[in-house]
Amino acid sequence: MTSHPRHLAIVALVAAALVPACADDRSDDTDGGQGTDGGPAVQIELSASPQFVNRLIPGRRPLALVTLDAPAGTAAQLTGTATPAGVGVQFEPATIGPGGVAEVWVDLPATDSETPLAVEVTATAGSALHTITINATAVPGSDDLADDAARILAAIIDRAQTTGEDTAGLPSDVGGLPAGTPVAGLLVVSHYAWFTDEVEIGLAWHIMVAPDDWAEVYVRPRGELVPTHAWRLGSWSTALAGGETTVEAIAPPAEVTR
């Protein structure tokens, strides 16, 4: 079939209009575009762990970990904004390289009801950037777990030392630990964490009666994405009462708890 000249003109106009739009999409894309020197921008990708973040009470709380996939030699600056307004966002550290890990911390104001929380984290390296959103729920509450958490961790350390279990990453006693923080905000299993200069120590204990009241602790070097060591206490109530129970090394979890 022979095309009419007017039809060909319309097709040419449409094609010409579409070309700049596609170019704009590429230049705005977080994984492409041109660099400030006229060359192609580096490709960077940010990801967060754990996949699901639970309930956070007011105060300074650890939200998640982020890691960077980027070419060698890339340095990406991290920035963050939160909804609702009034939530502070910080990073430790604020600049990471390829494979680097940073902790995302939030300062949550007091609240009298459950409030959805969304934190946008952006990695910027030159003209390349990538943004992800981490969602959680801010809830009313206060840290009422500190004493129980410290006693259970002390029992784990004591039992492990008694049996000669290797506790690499755990302190010799809990007296030197900095103030900790509740994490996860779940009901059946309580979660708590401490952050020393070198490691995150995450503790979980099952709110049941013996012999089903296990407790587990993991250690994550703060420059790593996942825990490297973990241990399980058979019964925390038995241990606190001075009874016989065991501590054994277990496979570390695949991600931290938040």
Secondary structure, 3 states (H helix, E strand, C coil): CCCCHHHHHHHHHHHHHHHHHHHHHHHHCCCCCECCCCCECCCCEEEEECCCCCEECCEEEEEEEEEEECCCCCCEEEEEEEECCCCEEEEECCEECCCCEEEEEEEECCCCCCEEEEEEEEEEECCEEEEEEEEEEECCCCCCCHHHHHHHHHHHHHHHHHHCCCCCCCCCCHHHCCCCEECCCCCCEEEEEEECCCEEEEEEEECCCCCCCCEEEEEEECCCCCCCEEEEECCHHHHHCCCCCCEEEECCCCCCCC
